[in-house]
Amino acid sequence: MTELVALLSRGEGTWAQVAGIIKQGDWEKIILVGSEFAMKFQVPEGKEKLCDFIEIKSSRLVELKQELQEKLAGKIKGTEVALSIASGDGKEHMALISALLAVPVGVRFTALTKEGIVML
């Protein structure tokens, strides 16, 4: 079991990937990152108690990275997290990855495929 960090951005079409990873994975903890809009995300049944939502407000890259780093501090117990960035844009991806590395924690990119969850 491991911890999952997943970015939820605008575009609900990308949320299916995140929902699938949450549903199929054996997660110890799930940290969802997104704007106020992302609070509409429906956590798959049975996984609600594992989820912690971090709301982001900054839109500029450096400020977003700093905000994420501050809000992630102390929330991750292990030395590595599974990371889903199927949702979001490049700026959000860079800020989140940079913040996680600064926490510091290692990242293992995670995706849902026809064969199931893969760690890249």
Buried (B, 14 or more C-beta within 10 A) or exposed (E): EBBBBBBBBBEBEBBEBBBBBBBEBEBEBBBBBBBEEBEEBEBBEEBEEBBEBBBBEBEEBEEBBBBBBEBBEEBBEEEBBBBBBBBBEEEBBBBBBBBBEBBEBEBEEBBBEEEEBEEE
